[in-house]
Amino acid sequence: MLLLLSPVPSGVSAQSFTTLVTFDGSNGANPVGSLVQGSDGNFYGTAWYGGSSTNCRDGCGTVFRMTPAGTLTTLVNFNQANGANPIGSLVQGTDGNFYGTTTGGGSSTNCGTFGCGTVFRMTLDGTLTTLASFDRAHGWNPATDLVQGTDGNFYGTTDYGGSSTNCYSSGCGTAFRVTPDGTLTTLVNFDNANGEAPNGLVQGSDGDFYGTTFHGGSAACFAGFTGCGTVFRMTPSGSITTLFNFSDSDAAGYFPEAPLVEGSDGYFYGTTFQGGSSRDGTAFRITPNGTLTTLVDFDEQTRGADPFAGLVQGSDGNFYGTTARGGTTVRGGFGFGTVFQMTPAGVLTTLLAFNYARGSALYGGVVQGADGTFYGTTAGGGSARAGTIFRLGGVIPTPTL
């Protein structure tokens, strides 16, 4: 279905929007992570729920392949034993295989019958190998993407678990390294003071890893919250330095939910889920030594609200991202989310405001395909109310950088 959006609200650019896939449960449901384009030109991703297994309520989730034209093939149906309910995106390793995580399932029983989560490897034809099962001590609920380091190993984070008791019985989360053959090493046990609930890693050009935590840190936060989040740097061996502490009274925002991305200028760019002048989230730039600049204050009615995913730098040098809600189409006081473009200086252009038919709840980011257009997912909405995959192209403006 091709929709040419017209008329165009002020501040919104005309775009060609195509719904490529509508999820319906049998082919997966509620994709939360971003897509990745493989070396074969196809797109690969995960669905949080759905699939053929009856071992999880509403299905244990899937891994899928989609052609640029929108033909979807389910490659893996998770079944609890081999993992369950993937949230993070996949990464294609230098060996050509895909690597990822599931938030539940696996062999450990330390997290109840649901399981603590897994790390897996998948071939292009869908042959899946479980590399590691988490067990609370090493962390649990890995809900973000892996990144392959320059040493060939994979690095990631878990939301909970680890050795610290400063975050109730669930633990504060960990950062870990896993080899391509499945040897798992815990590098950091977060302890609230240095952050809590980390959101994934990116390896900088200096060789260190950079990331954010959703909670924790030393700055004041709302009653009932133990810190408003941090930005940190971690060496490959696991030595961690806090670069920035978010505060409930800070214009920088609070509760960052996504990994960072390193721009071509050497700075790191990211988003906060809430905070800023409208308390609807922010986009920011931070130097490798911790100097943070707020670039965008989101607001629900015009720019979107609650950016859950990270940013991606396009071939034009601008950054592209999504908001989980907000925008010009509103029902019940809430918008359905947006796709936006942001220059490195913070000039924001809303490219598309979603409605329920197009999809809603954009928890994943967008990826630029080899054809120059952007591909993304919605976790809800669409004709079956289980999410969609879309392509967005057309007249994308190029503001002065």
Rosetta blueprint (number, residue, H / E / L):
1 M L
2 L E
3 L E
4 L E
5 L L
6 S L
7 P L
8 V L
9 P L
10 S L
11 G L
12 V E
13 S L
14 A L
15 Q L
16 S E
17 F E
18 T E
19 T E
20 L E
21 V E
22 T E
23 F L
24 D L
25 G E
26 S L
27 N L
28 G E
29 A E
30 N L
31 P L
32 V L
33 G L
34 S L
35 L L
36 V E
37 Q E
38 G L
39 S L
40 D L
41 G L
42 N L
43 F E
44 Y E
45 G E
46 T E
47 A E
48 W L
49 Y E
50 G L
51 G L
52 S L
53 S L
54 T L
55 N L
56 C L
57 R L
58 D L
59 G L
60 C L
61 G L
62 T E
63 V E
64 F E
65 R E
66 M E
67 T L
68 P L
69 A L
70 G L
71 T L
72 L E
73 T E
74 T E
75 L E
76 V E
77 N E
78 F L
79 N L
80 Q E
81 A L
82 N L
83 G E
84 A E
85 N L
86 P L
87 I L
88 G L
89 S L
90 L L
91 V E
92 Q E
93 G L
94 T L
95 D L
96 G L
97 N L
98 F E
99 Y E
100 G E
101 T E
102 T E
103 T L
104 G E
105 G L
106 G L
107 S L
108 S L
109 T L
110 N L
111 C L
112 G H
113 T H
114 F H
115 G L
116 C L
117 G L
118 T E
119 V E
120 F E
121 R E
122 M E
123 T L
124 L L
125 D L
126 G L
127 T L
128 L E
129 T E
130 T E
131 L E
132 A E
133 S E
134 F L
135 D L
136 R E
137 A L
138 H L
139 G E
140 W E
141 N L
142 P L
143 A L
144 T L
145 D L
146 L L
147 V E
148 Q E
149 G L
150 T L
151 D L
152 G L
153 N L
154 F E
155 Y E
156 G E
157 T E
158 T E
159 D L
160 Y E
161 G L
162 G L
163 S L
164 S L
165 T L
166 N L
167 C L
168 Y H
169 S H
170 S H
171 G L
172 C L
173 G L
174 T E
175 A E
176 F E
177 R E
178 V E
179 T L
180 P L
181 D L
182 G L
183 T L
184 L E
185 T E
186 T E
187 L E
188 V E
189 N E
190 F L
191 D L
192 N E
193 A L
194 N L
195 G E
196 E E
197 A E
198 P E
199 N E
200 G E
201 L E
202 V E
203 Q E
204 G L
205 S L
206 D L
207 G L
208 D L
209 F E
210 Y E
211 G E
212 T E
213 T E
214 F E
215 H E
216 G E
217 G L
218 S L
219 A L
220 A L
221 C L
222 F L
223 A L
224 G L
225 F L
226 T L
227 G L
228 C E
229 G L
230 T E
231 V E
232 F E
233 R E
234 M E
235 T L
236 P L
237 S L
238 G L
239 S L
240 I E
241 T E
242 T E
243 L E
244 F E
245 N E
246 F L
247 S L
248 D L
249 S L
250 D L
251 A L
252 A L
253 G L
254 Y E
255 F L
256 P L
257 E L
258 A L
259 P L
260 L L
261 V E
262 E E
263 G L
264 S L
265 D L
266 G L
267 Y L
268 F E
269 Y E
270 G E
271 T E
272 T E
273 F L
274 Q E
275 G L
276 G L
277 S L
278 S L
279 R L
280 D L
281 G L
282 T E
283 A E
284 F E
285 R E
286 I E
287 T L
288 P L
289 N L
290 G L
291 T L
292 L E
293 T E
294 T E
295 L E
296 V E
297 D E
298 F L
299 D E
300 E L
301 Q L
302 T L
303 R L
304 G E
305 A E
306 D L
307 P L
308 F L
309 A L
310 G L
311 L L
312 V E
313 Q E
314 G L
315 S L
316 D L
317 G L
318 N L
319 F E
320 Y E
321 G E
322 T E
323 T E
324 A L
325 R E
326 G E
327 G L
328 T L
329 T L
330 V E
331 R E
332 G L
333 G L
334 F E
335 G E
336 F E
337 G L
338 T E
339 V E
340 F E
341 Q E
342 M E
343 T L
344 P L
345 A L
346 G L
347 V L
348 L E
349 T E
350 T E
351 L E
352 L E
353 A E
354 F L
355 N L
356 Y L
357 A L
358 R L
359 G L
360 S E
361 A L
362 L L
363 Y L
364 G L
365 G L
366 V E
367 V E
368 Q E
369 G L
370 A L
371 D L
372 G L
373 T L
374 F E
375 Y E
376 G E
377 T E
378 T E
379 A L
380 G E
381 G L
382 G L
383 S L
384 A L
385 R L
386 A L
387 G L
388 T E
389 I E
390 F E
391 R E
392 L E
393 G E
394 G L
395 V L
396 I L
397 P L
398 T L
399 P L
400 T L
401 L L
